[in-house]
Amino acid sequence: MTFLELGGIKIDGQFIRKLGEHLFDLFVIKSSIELAKEMAIETITEFVETQQIADKLKAWDRLATRTSLRSALPKKTDGC
């Protein structure tokens, strides 16, 4: 078996945005966090757009080094 050296596990924003909507997304997030903990590597999350999501992720992953709240970007409108 080959061992891959990883610096972190990135959890795609599609799972983060739907946190709480589907059981599968919750499973993917929590499993990824647990895998990163076991491998002693960081967890990187995308699209953490609410404080509620940030708080949940921090509660599950006390070692998260790249979970940061970001504001949703405003949608571009024509003429502005």
Secondary structure, 3 states (H helix, E strand, C coil): CCCCCCCEEEECHHHHHCCCCCHHHHHHHHHHHHHHHHHCCEEEECCCCCHHHHHHHHHHCCCCCECCCCCCCCCCCCCC
